[in-house]
């Protein structure tokens, strides 16, 4: 794997850059400084809320490109470069579909704040890890402000308990199993690949200059854009099939190991 021409590094957060305790390693921040010295751009691309991503990367938040909400919202140098809303009628249909099922917890994701019901203290506590800014509301049906996506949580398995209920929305919307417990529904253009294409164009980056890391199905579109696409050892089988290369797990410094190789080329 010849990384000598890489000009941009893109990594997912949960299951990829973050370990299983949702932490970024000190080694990553050391490596980031080496990337910066070599004029290599860094992009954090996640299903997380923008504010949650920059909380995790607080010390470098003003220097990096952030693709949040699975590509629905992106910023570079403090400027909004992507914003793709989910139509209100689509939101209403999704909430209506979910209303007949127990143990499913939807979140309405605005670009700055998330909105969720106050019907489960356990879920609200879980939400705090992924949403730095949120508000509790009583009725999601009556909420008519603009949102980027609907995120849906199940405590056991998103693939088993959420996806079969909402898969029919794939006819008109982007439905992504974005983690063990999450399914995200957004407009078709709100995906990490669409947002990353915008970022690549803005920064004049070609596929052979792009290094991308991912672990779950919501990473597939952006992995497909890069000649150097890397699946984590802990990745979903679909991601391992899509990526051109593989690294160790997120708990075994999989991203950092490849970045060390990259720096040695430079």
C-alpha positions as CSV (number, residue, x, y, z in Angstrom):
1,X,0.0,0.0,0.0
2,X,1.8,3.1,-1.3
3,X,0.5,6.1,0.7
4,X,3.0,8.6,-0.7
5,X,0.4,10.7,-2.6
6,X,-2.2,11.0,0.2
7,X,-3.5,14.6,0.8
8,X,-6.6,13.9,2.8
9,X,-7.5,11.5,5.6
10,X,-11.1,10.7,6.4
11,X,-12.3,8.6,9.4
12,X,-15.5,7.6,10.9
13,X,-15.8,8.0,14.6
14,X,-17.6,5.2,16.5
15,X,-16.1,1.8,16.0
16,X,-13.2,3.4,14.0
17,X,-11.3,6.4,15.5
18,X,-13.1,6.0,18.9
19,X,-12.4,2.9,21.0
20,X,-15.1,0.9,22.6
21,X,-15.1,3.4,25.5
22,X,-15.9,6.2,23.0
23,X,-12.4,7.8,23.5
24,X,-9.9,9.2,21.1
25,X,-6.3,8.1,21.8
26,X,-3.5,10.5,22.8
27,X,-1.5,8.8,20.0
28,X,-4.0,10.0,17.4
29,X,-3.6,13.7,18.4
30,X,0.2,13.2,18.2
31,X,-0.2,11.8,14.7
32,X,-2.6,14.6,13.7
33,X,0.2,17.1,14.4
34,X,2.4,15.2,12.0
35,X,-0.3,15.2,9.3
36,X,-0.7,18.9,9.7
37,X,3.1,19.5,9.3
38,X,2.7,17.6,6.0
39,X,-0.3,19.6,4.8
40,X,-2.6,16.6,4.9
41,X,-6.2,17.5,5.6
42,X,-8.2,15.6,8.2
43,X,-12.0,14.9,8.0
44,X,-14.1,13.5,10.8
45,X,-17.2,11.9,9.2
46,X,-19.8,10.5,11.5
47,X,-23.4,9.8,12.1
48,X,-22.9,11.8,15.3
49,X,-24.2,15.3,15.8
50,X,-21.7,18.1,14.8
51,X,-21.3,19.3,18.4
52,X,-20.7,15.7,19.6
53,X,-17.9,15.3,17.0
54,X,-16.1,18.5,18.0
55,X,-16.4,17.6,21.7
56,X,-14.4,14.5,21.0
57,X,-11.9,16.5,18.9
58,X,-12.0,19.7,20.8
59,X,-8.3,20.6,20.7
60,X,-8.3,20.5,16.9
61,X,-11.9,21.5,16.2
62,X,-11.0,24.7,14.4
63,X,-8.5,23.0,12.0
64,X,-10.4,20.0,10.7
65,X,-13.3,19.4,8.4
66,X,-16.4,17.9,10.0
67,X,-19.0,15.8,8.2
68,X,-21.8,15.1,10.7
69,X,-25.3,13.4,10.7
70,X,-24.1,10.8,8.1
71,X,-23.3,13.5,5.6
72,X,-26.4,15.7,6.1
73,X,-24.3,18.5,7.6
74,X,-20.7,19.5,7.0
75,X,-18.4,22.4,7.9
76,X,-14.9,23.6,6.9
77,X,-13.1,26.6,8.4
78,X,-16.3,27.4,10.3
79,X,-18.3,27.6,7.1
80,X,-21.3,25.4,6.3
81,X,-20.5,23.5,3.1
82,X,-23.3,20.9,3.1
83,X,-26.8,21.0,4.6
84,X,-29.4,18.5,3.3
85,X,-32.8,18.6,5.0
86,X,-35.3,15.7,5.4
87,X,-38.8,16.9,4.2
88,X,-41.3,17.3,7.0
89,X,-43.8,15.0,5.3
90,X,-41.1,12.2,5.3
91,X,-40.4,12.8,9.0
92,X,-44.1,12.5,9.8
93,X,-44.4,9.2,7.9
94,X,-41.4,7.8,9.7
95,X,-42.8,8.7,13.1
96,X,-46.2,7.3,12.2
97,X,-44.6,4.0,11.2
98,X,-42.6,3.8,14.5
99,X,-45.5,4.7,16.7
100,X,-46.9,1.2,16.6
101,X,-43.8,-0.5,17.9
102,X,-42.4,-0.6,21.4
103,X,-38.7,-0.2,22.4
104,X,-37.8,2.0,19.4
105,X,-36.5,5.4,20.3
106,X,-36.5,8.1,17.5
107,X,-34.5,11.3,17.5
108,X,-35.1,14.3,15.3
109,X,-31.7,15.6,14.3
110,X,-31.4,19.3,13.5
111,X,-28.1,20.7,12.4
112,X,-27.5,22.3,15.9
113,X,-29.9,20.4,18.3
114,X,-31.5,17.0,18.6
115,X,-35.1,16.5,19.7
116,X,-36.4,13.4,21.5
117,X,-39.2,12.4,23.7
118,X,-38.9,12.3,27.5
119,X,-40.4,8.8,27.8
120,X,-37.2,6.8,28.8
121,X,-34.6,8.0,31.3
122,X,-32.4,5.1,30.3
123,X,-32.5,6.2,26.6
124,X,-31.9,9.9,27.5
125,X,-28.8,8.9,29.4
126,X,-27.6,6.9,26.4
127,X,-28.3,9.8,24.1
128,X,-25.9,12.1,26.0
129,X,-22.9,10.2,24.5
130,X,-23.9,10.9,20.9
131,X,-25.8,14.3,21.2
132,X,-24.0,17.1,23.0
133,X,-27.1,19.4,22.4
134,X,-30.6,18.1,22.7
135,X,-34.1,19.1,23.9
136,X,-36.9,17.0,25.3
137,X,-40.3,17.4,23.6
138,X,-43.6,15.7,24.3
139,X,-44.8,15.0,20.7
140,X,-42.5,14.4,17.7
141,X,-45.5,14.6,15.4
142,X,-46.1,18.2,16.2
143,X,-42.5,19.2,15.6
144,X,-42.2,21.1,12.2
145,X,-38.8,22.7,12.3
146,X,-36.2,21.7,9.8
147,X,-34.2,18.5,10.5
148,X,-31.4,16.6,8.8
149,X,-32.4,13.1,9.7
150,X,-34.3,10.8,12.0
151,X,-32.1,8.5,14.1
152,X,-33.7,5.5,15.7
153,X,-32.2,3.5,18.6
154,X,-32.9,0.0,19.9
155,X,-31.0,-1.3,22.9
156,X,-30.3,-4.7,21.4
157,X,-30.0,-4.7,17.6
158,X,-30.9,-2.1,14.9
159,X,-30.5,-4.7,12.1
160,X,-32.9,-7.1,13.7
161,X,-35.5,-4.8,15.3
162,X,-35.5,-1.5,13.4
163,X,-34.4,-2.0,9.8
164,X,-37.3,-4.5,8.9
165,X,-39.8,-1.9,10.1
166,X,-38.4,1.0,8.1
167,X,-36.7,-0.7,5.1
168,X,-39.7,0.2,2.8
169,X,-38.6,3.9,3.1
170,X,-35.6,3.0,0.9
171,X,-37.8,3.5,-2.2
172,X,-37.5,7.3,-1.6
173,X,-35.0,7.9,1.3
174,X,-31.6,6.9,2.5
175,X,-32.0,4.2,5.2
176,X,-28.7,3.3,6.9
177,X,-27.9,0.8,9.6
178,X,-25.3,3.0,11.1
179,X,-24.3,1.0,14.2
180,X,-25.2,-2.0,16.4
181,X,-28.1,0.0,17.9
182,X,-28.8,2.7,15.3
183,X,-30.7,3.2,12.0
184,X,-30.6,6.6,10.4
185,X,-33.1,7.8,7.8
186,X,-32.4,10.9,5.7
187,X,-32.8,12.3,2.2
188,X,-31.1,10.4,-0.5
189,X,-28.3,13.0,-0.8
190,X,-27.6,13.0,2.9
191,X,-24.9,10.4,3.1
192,X,-21.2,10.5,3.8
193,X,-20.2,9.8,0.2
194,X,-22.3,12.7,-1.1
195,X,-20.8,15.1,1.5
196,X,-17.3,13.8,1.0
197,X,-17.6,14.4,-2.8
198,X,-18.3,18.1,-2.0
199,X,-15.3,18.2,0.3
200,X,-13.1,16.6,-2.3
201,X,-14.2,19.1,-5.0
202,X,-13.7,22.1,-2.6
203,X,-10.2,21.0,-1.8
204,X,-9.2,19.5,-5.2
205,X,-8.7,16.0,-3.9
206,X,-8.5,13.0,-6.3
207,X,-9.4,9.4,-5.3
208,X,-5.7,8.3,-5.3
209,X,-5.0,11.2,-2.8
210,X,-7.7,10.0,-0.4
211,X,-7.4,7.7,2.6
212,X,-10.7,6.6,4.2
213,X,-11.4,4.5,7.3
214,X,-14.8,3.0,8.3
215,X,-16.6,0.2,10.1
216,X,-20.3,0.2,9.4
217,X,-22.8,0.4,6.5
218,X,-23.1,4.2,6.7
219,X,-19.4,4.4,5.7
220,X,-19.8,2.5,2.4
221,X,-20.5,5.4,0.1
222,X,-17.4,7.3,1.3
223,X,-15.2,4.2,1.2
224,X,-16.1,3.7,-2.4
225,X,-14.7,7.2,-3.3
226,X,-11.1,6.4,-2.2
227,X,-8.4,4.3,-3.8
228,X,-7.1,3.7,-0.2
229,X,-10.3,2.6,1.6
230,X,-9.7,0.7,4.9
231,X,-12.0,-1.4,6.9
232,X,-11.5,-1.9,10.6
233,X,-11.1,-5.5,11.8
234,X,-14.3,-5.0,13.8
235,X,-16.2,-3.8,10.7
236,X,-19.5,-5.1,9.4
237,X,-19.0,-7.7,6.6
238,X,-20.4,-5.3,4.0
239,X,-17.7,-2.8,4.9
240,X,-14.9,-5.4,4.7
241,X,-16.2,-6.5,1.3
242,X,-16.3,-2.9,0.1
243,X,-12.9,-1.7,1.4
244,X,-9.6,-2.3,-0.5
245,X,-7.6,-2.8,2.6
246,X,-8.0,-3.8,6.3
247,X,-6.5,-2.7,9.6
248,X,-6.7,-3.8,13.2
249,X,-9.7,-3.0,15.4
250,X,-10.7,0.3,16.9
251,X,-9.5,-1.0,20.3
252,X,-6.1,-2.0,18.8
253,X,-5.3,1.4,17.3
254,X,-6.3,0.4,13.7
255,X,-6.4,4.0,12.5
256,X,-3.3,5.1,14.2
257,X,-1.3,2.1,12.8
258,X,-2.1,3.2,9.2
259,X,-1.4,6.9,10.0
260,X,2.0,5.9,11.2
261,X,2.7,4.2,7.9
262,X,1.4,7.3,6.1
263,X,3.7,9.6,8.0
264,X,6.7,7.4,7.2
265,X,6.0,7.9,3.5
266,X,6.1,11.6,3.9
